Amino acid sequence: MSQQAPEKPRGRCVFPEREPVRVWTTLQHGDYVEVWSTDSFRYLAYVDDLADDGTLIWVVEDGMGSRHLLVRGDPVTLYSI
């Protein structure tokens, strides 16, 4: 018997009523976000820290606890939850 992994959503956020965060300076420590990379859902995370000018943001992946640095210009889109 073979099992297939559930298909990941592609091209739109898990919470479709959400708009992408276009200005990262609007985020604050503790905000919950979806992180997408090249139109593929990656993970849910909490904002841990961010640069005052909005060019860098640290997020902590929900569940795994991995900390990721995102840089403005990276192929990522954030959706506020």
LUMBA-844000 format. One line per field, with one value per atom (N, C-alpha, C, O): x, y negated, z; atom name. Coordinates in Angstrom, 3 decimals, always signed. Each point is the difference from the previous one (the first is absolute). Example, Ala and Ser with C-alpha at 12.3 -4.5 7.8 and 13.67 -1.06 7.14 Angstrom:
X: c(+13.190,-0.890,+0.900,+1.036,-1.386,+0.820,-0.770,+0.509)
Y: c(+5.690,-1.190,-1.200,+0.019,-1.069,-1.190,-1.090,-1.108)
Z: c(+7.800,+0.000,+0.000,+0.665,-1.385,+0.060,+0.730,+0.169)
atomo: c(N,CA,C,O,N,CA,C,O)
This chain:
X: c(+0.833,-0.833,+0.880,+0.924,-1.196,+0.773,-0.858,-1.197,+1.825,-0.693,+0.542,+1.200,-2.094,+0.418,-0.085,-0.938,+1.929,-0.013,-1.085,-0.245,-0.413,-1.010,+0.640,+1.125,-1.850,+0.511,+0.014,-0.972,+2.079,+0.115,-0.721,+0.009,-0.629,-0.625,+1.050,+1.117,-1.451,+0.952,-0.616,-1.156,+1.941,-0.379,-0.894,-0.237,-0.266,-0.813,+0.113,+0.289,-0.519,+0.199,-1.047,-1.078,+1.412,-0.900,-1.261,-1.084,+1.229,-1.127,-0.304,+0.547,-1.400,-0.161,-0.479,+0.160,-0.740,-0.476,+1.139,-0.218,+1.403,+1.156,+0.682,+0.085,+0.395,+0.788,+1.476,+0.320,+0.576,+1.424,+0.449,-0.514,+1.478,+0.601,+0.998,+1.044,-1.360,+0.859,+1.073,+1.088,-1.400,+0.949,+0.307,-0.836,+2.029,+0.360,+0.066,-0.092,+0.247,+0.061,-1.345,-0.065,-1.006,-1.305,-0.097,-0.920,+1.861,-0.003,+0.655,+0.827,-1.221,+0.558,+0.392,-0.475,+1.353,+0.405,-1.248,-0.895,+0.849,-1.121,-1.092,-0.857,+0.860,-1.008,+0.145,+1.108,-2.236,-0.040,-0.124,-0.858,+1.697,+0.018,+0.106,+0.497,-0.974,+0.279,+1.196,+0.065,+0.868,+1.168,-0.097,-0.095,+0.121,-0.064,+1.280,+0.557,-0.097,+1.178,-0.312,-0.436,+0.656,-0.272,-1.353,-0.081,-0.968,-1.380,-0.247,-0.920,+1.717,-0.189,+0.007,+0.949,-2.009,-0.119,+1.157,+0.326,+0.289,+1.126,-0.346,+0.114,-0.539,-0.266,-0.712,-0.067,-0.459,-0.569,+1.074,+0.760,-0.701,+1.071,-0.432,-0.983,+1.748,-0.162,+1.144,+1.142,-1.444,+1.047,+0.794,-0.563,+1.868,+0.871,+0.680,+0.084,+0.400,+0.689,+0.020,-0.117,+0.262,+0.112,+0.772,+0.032,+0.594,+0.750,-0.973,-1.104,+1.519,-0.849,-0.413,-1.092,+1.975,-0.314,-0.767,-0.323,+0.022,-0.793,+0.745,-0.634,+1.955,+0.755,+0.327,+0.285,-0.324,+0.283,-1.088,-0.529,+0.206,-0.962,+0.391,+0.321,-0.356,+0.227,-1.356,-0.814,+0.572,-1.233,+0.362,+1.037,-1.898,+0.166,-1.124,-1.181,+1.573,-0.967,-0.841,+0.529,-1.847,-0.933,+0.139,+0.026,+0.061,+0.105,+1.440,+0.365,+0.456,+1.394,+0.916,+0.988,-1.315,+0.820,+1.238,+0.840,-0.718,+1.156,-0.118,-1.073,+2.191,+0.030,+0.557,+1.031,-1.716,+0.394,+0.164,-0.802,+1.852,+0.211,-0.528,+0.408,-1.312,-0.530,+0.495,-0.010,+0.435,+0.537,-0.917,-0.411,+0.097,-0.842,+0.687,+1.194,-1.927,+0.593,+0.107,+0.109,-0.141,-0.064,-1.319,-0.963,+0.908,-1.257,-1.004,-0.423,+0.048,-0.973,-1.148,+0.164,-1.305,-1.169,-0.512,-0.106,-0.211,-0.550,-1.469,-0.400,-0.398,-1.427,-0.251,+0.329,-0.902,-0.314,-1.218,-0.978,+1.035,-1.120,-0.688,-0.976)
Y: c(+1.179,-1.179,-1.245,-0.105,-0.819,-1.242,-1.135,-0.078,-0.794,-1.165,-1.228,-0.117,-0.782,-1.243,-1.112,-0.074,-0.782,-1.156,-0.958,-0.144,-0.518,-0.982,-1.096,-0.426,-0.015,-1.040,-1.341,-0.369,-0.357,-1.320,-1.021,+0.109,-1.094,-1.056,-0.758,-0.186,-0.252,-0.713,-1.297,-0.030,-1.040,-1.236,-0.943,-1.120,+1.523,-0.915,+0.395,+1.151,-2.108,+0.265,+0.966,+0.153,+0.491,+0.951,-0.705,+0.582,-1.832,-0.807,-1.006,-1.103,+1.451,-0.792,-1.433,-0.821,+0.497,-1.377,-0.945,-1.207,+1.718,-0.802,-0.632,+0.590,-1.808,-0.705,+0.119,+0.073,-0.053,+0.065,-1.245,-1.098,+1.289,-1.124,-0.650,+0.578,-1.759,-0.683,-0.853,-0.191,-0.314,-0.830,+0.728,+0.047,+0.515,+0.803,-0.810,+0.573,-1.882,-0.822,-0.031,-0.444,+0.907,+0.057,+1.196,+0.076,+0.852,+1.177,-0.337,-0.906,+1.663,-0.184,+1.348,+1.046,-1.092,+1.219,+0.757,-0.579,+1.878,+0.831,+0.173,+0.870,-1.679,+0.164,+1.376,+0.516,+0.067,+1.331,-0.173,-0.750,+1.429,-0.154,+1.351,+0.973,-0.934,+1.103,-0.430,-1.145,+2.035,-0.301,+0.827,+1.227,-1.925,+0.640,-0.307,-1.091,+2.057,-0.198,+0.512,+1.139,-1.968,+0.316,+0.695,+1.077,-1.700,+0.484,+1.379,+0.702,-0.315,+1.286,-0.219,-0.562,+1.008,-0.161,+0.682,+1.145,-1.823,+0.559,+0.319,+1.150,-2.167,+0.242,-1.195,-1.089,+1.336,-1.055,-0.382,+0.851,-2.136,-0.458,-1.218,-0.670,+0.412,-1.204,-0.951,+0.429,-1.714,-1.008,-0.080,-0.214,+0.388,-0.050,-1.359,-0.562,+0.036,-1.289,-0.536,+0.768,-2.076,-0.581,-1.301,-0.693,+0.375,-1.245,-1.172,+0.124,-1.256,-1.191,-0.435,-0.533,+0.762,-0.421,+1.058,-0.230,+1.384,+1.028,+0.831,+0.679,-0.709,+0.770,+1.416,+0.870,-0.637,+1.317,+0.367,-0.855,+2.134,+0.476,+1.412,+0.853,-0.628,+1.331,+0.589,-0.657,+1.895,+0.690,+1.336,+0.587,-0.117,+1.297,+0.898,-0.283,+1.362,+0.930,+0.643,+0.534,-0.595,+0.586,+1.521,+0.607,-0.012,+1.451,+0.479,+0.743,-1.151,+0.442,-0.870,+0.487,-1.766,-0.909,-0.489,-0.678,+1.019,-0.463,-1.494,-0.508,-0.184,-1.447,-0.259,+0.558,-1.410,-0.298,-1.505,-0.792,+0.416,-1.393,-0.192,+0.705,-1.656,-0.341,-1.393,-0.902,+0.733,-1.272,-0.533,+0.729,-2.025,-0.637,+0.210,-0.267,+0.734,+0.324,+1.512,+0.477,+0.288,+1.453,+0.357,-0.761,+1.905,+0.396,+0.565,+1.151,-1.977,+0.431,-1.025,-1.188,+1.707,-0.840,+0.375,+1.181,-2.185,+0.220,-0.372,-0.997,+1.812,-0.280,-0.085,+0.931,-2.027,-0.177,+0.829,+0.028,+0.636,+0.831,-0.721,+0.506)
Z: c(+0.000,+0.000,+0.000,+0.807,-1.684,-0.005,+0.519,-0.278,+1.030,+0.516,-0.700,-0.249,-0.061,-0.617,+1.021,+0.794,-0.832,+0.896,-0.444,-1.198,+2.148,-0.402,-0.836,+0.260,-1.252,-0.892,+0.719,+0.658,-0.786,+0.614,-0.865,-1.226,+1.849,-0.788,-0.794,+0.481,-1.679,-0.833,-0.500,-0.421,+0.472,-0.634,+0.783,-0.452,+1.599,+0.798,+1.464,+0.325,+0.541,+1.417,+0.538,-0.573,+1.679,+0.641,+0.486,-0.006,+0.427,+0.441,-1.113,+0.017,-0.981,-1.229,+0.197,-0.903,+2.052,+0.207,+0.360,+0.108,+0.076,+0.405,-1.209,-1.077,+1.294,-1.006,+0.382,+1.186,-2.160,+0.354,+0.757,-0.216,+1.102,+0.723,-0.955,-0.299,-0.169,-0.977,+0.687,-0.543,+1.731,+0.751,+1.307,+0.902,-0.808,+1.168,+1.280,+1.085,-1.172,+1.211,+0.730,+1.146,-1.791,+0.664,+0.945,+0.815,-0.923,+0.880,+1.330,+0.097,+0.932,+1.335,+0.572,-0.442,+1.434,+0.704,+0.466,+0.616,-0.917,+0.428,-1.039,+0.157,-1.223,-1.057,-0.641,-0.144,-0.236,-0.609,-1.508,-0.466,-0.299,-1.456,-0.697,+0.568,-1.810,-0.913,-0.825,-0.446,+0.239,-0.824,-1.277,+0.036,-1.154,-1.320,-0.748,+0.122,-0.894,-0.839,-1.395,-0.169,-0.808,-1.407,-0.178,-0.591,+1.104,-0.128,+0.603,-0.420,+1.384,+0.660,+1.513,+0.546,+0.125,+1.444,+0.696,-0.313,+1.239,+0.728,+1.450,+0.423,+0.350,+1.415,+0.628,-0.571,+1.768,+0.835,+1.009,+0.460,-0.119,+0.882,+0.802,-0.317,+1.360,+0.815,-0.305,-0.167,+0.093,-0.190,+1.295,+1.074,-1.184,+1.166,+0.122,+1.093,-2.212,+0.006,-1.423,-0.955,+0.807,-1.330,+0.045,+1.017,-2.149,-0.113,-0.054,-0.528,+1.076,+0.011,-1.399,-0.193,-0.789,-1.368,-0.790,-1.165,+1.766,-0.661,-1.024,-0.809,+0.815,-0.987,+0.458,-0.822,+2.134,+0.564,+0.992,+0.711,-0.675,+0.990,+0.432,-0.827,+2.137,+0.548,+0.362,+0.649,-1.067,+0.371,+0.642,-0.309,+1.202,+0.644,-0.492,+0.202,-0.846,-0.587,+1.095,+0.974,-1.150,+0.954,-0.034,-1.070,+2.232,+0.078,+0.059,+0.912,-1.863,-0.057,+0.859,+0.549,-0.436,+0.773,-0.723,+0.591,-1.876,-0.780,-0.251,-0.322,+0.474,-0.220,-1.390,-0.373,-0.399,-1.371,-0.181,+0.495,-1.209,-0.376,-1.417,-0.923,+0.758,-1.319,-0.351,+0.839,-2.056,-0.473,-1.088,-0.903,+1.008,-1.025,-1.344,-0.136,-0.839,-1.286,-0.191,-1.129,+2.245,-0.126,-0.672,+0.087,-0.753,-0.646,+1.011,-0.109,+1.095,+1.007,+0.078,-0.276,+0.660,+0.265,+1.369,+0.330,+0.473,+1.328,-0.008,-0.600,+1.275,+0.183,+1.489,+0.735,-0.275,+1.416,+0.354,-0.746,+1.868,+0.461,+1.132,+0.552)
atomo: c(N,CA,C,O,N,CA,C,O,N,CA,C,O,N,CA,C,O,N,CA,C,O,N,CA,C,O,N,CA,C,O,N,CA,C,O,N,CA,C,O,N,CA,C,O,N,CA,C,O,N,CA,C,O,N,CA,C,O,N,CA,C,O,N,CA,C,O,N,CA,C,O,N,CA,C,O,N,CA,C,O,N,CA,C,O,N,CA,C,O,N,CA,C,O,N,CA,C,O,N,CA,C,O,N,CA,C,O,N,CA,C,O,N,CA,C,O,N,CA,C,O,N,CA,C,O,N,CA,C,O,N,CA,C,O,N,CA,C,O,N,CA,C,O,N,CA,C,O,N,CA,C,O,N,CA,C,O,N,CA,C,O,N,CA,C,O,N,CA,C,O,N,CA,C,O,N,CA,C,O,N,CA,C,O,N,CA,C,O,N,CA,C,O,N,CA,C,O,N,CA,C,O,N,CA,C,O,N,CA,C,O,N,CA,C,O,N,CA,C,O,N,CA,C,O,N,CA,C,O,N,CA,C,O,N,CA,C,O,N,CA,C,O,N,CA,C,O,N,CA,C,O,N,CA,C,O,N,CA,C,O,N,CA,C,O,N,CA,C,O,N,CA,C,O,N,CA,C,O,N,CA,C,O,N,CA,C,O,N,CA,C,O,N,CA,C,O,N,CA,C,O,N,CA,C,O,N,CA,C,O,N,CA,C,O,N,CA,C,O,N,CA,C,O,N,CA,C,O,N,CA,C,O,N,CA,C,O,N,CA,C,O,N,CA,C,O,N,CA,C,O,N,CA,C,O,N,CA,C,O,N,CA,C,O)
